[in-house]
Amino acid sequence: MVQASQPYRRRQRASVAGCAALCAFGAATASRALAQEANPYYEAGQNISVRERPRSDYEAVGARWGAIFFYPQLEIGADWTDNALASDTNPQSDTIIRINPRLQVISDWPRHQIVLNFDLDRNQYARLTEESSTDLKADLNGRVDISHSLTVTPRVSFGLLTEPRTSETIDVDLAKPVRYDTVQASTSVRREVGRVRLSTDLNYARLNYHDALSVDGDVVDQNYRDNRRWVWNGRADYALAPSFRLFATLSGNIRRFAPAEFDIFTQDSQGWRVGGGAGVDLTHLIRGEFQAQYLHQSYRSPLFGSVSGPSFSGKLEWFATPLMTVTGTAERALEDSAQLGESGYLLSSFGLQIDHEPLRNLILTARMRADFADFNGVDRRDKLVTAEARATFLLSRSLGTGLSMQHITRSSSGADAVSGFDVNVVSLSLILQR
């Protein structure tokens, strides 16, 4: 899918949102979704990470109606932060109460499958009440099994979301966070024949940003950020062995923005990316893939010209012991800027996560991520670092709890640098599920 917002923003939303952990609590539910008979060259199942491991005593039972399963869930949590506005000059602490009901509906047919997800996220600030928000998300995923080796996977999603204070956003003081809505749709096709796997997908996304208010009560126009984008991806894999494969990728994109006040500032662009890499899955050792790429993006405005250069993406999991998984990630991509008069930035992201399972119902996680944003056409370079420690405790099939501590810091350099900040968040969550 095309992402609803730039990773630089999205990752920070996940960071400040609190202890959304408990992902292992419902892992078995998700694992039922979109399952398909394994190809021994690509789905050997030799390695299972800590978070993938089945925990039959703690899996949600759900409610059944014929061949349809319903999995309701309610997360209630509290966050404490020492810098709710992500300010470098006037940090303000606050407590946020989170209420997050979810519902997943999954079909259990012999062939094909449908998965529906509904998510409501209410964040109520105790003191800075203007920061409070209610986000809504819904998505419909499907799988059409045309044959044993050919599947089509459509998806459509809707969202009414809030941009976090830690995002790279307009350079003015806002009375409250920016709201936006998004519609996304995609279709992917995959064909496997022995050692060969071919896949392609077509994605569409529309983002609509709502006007905001400054602290002085003036309307801050956000219409220039509204955009539509189309992305096509193609990939060809060849398995030399069940534990090793080579692949090549090719993608293209078209991005169209709402008319700016001055056409010279339009961010309309189109581009492509080509790459190749390798994937590995060695029993009880490592699993992952890495690819080197080259990207090119051409902007309609002569002010921005074009951007070209190397990029990369990869993920590697090291199964240090049966109870510990170490995961490293790396990615470089071109993202659109939220600043009028800027085209975008190259975002290089690196992450490291350690998951440890000292008890069957206790998962300890340590995570660090570093994002480096190099802006095109202006003298600005940002560095954003997130560090987090988290504990997830599964009490029963219907009850789980989590505790996390997080530190986020941003620094910016160059003649067009923006202010930095430091944010600390402590989160406690309780999850009830059926």
Summary of the structure (lengths in Angstrom):
residues: 434
radius of gyration: 22.1
end to end distance: 29.1
largest distance: 64.3
contacts: 1436
relative contact order: 0.16
helix: 6%
strand: 61%
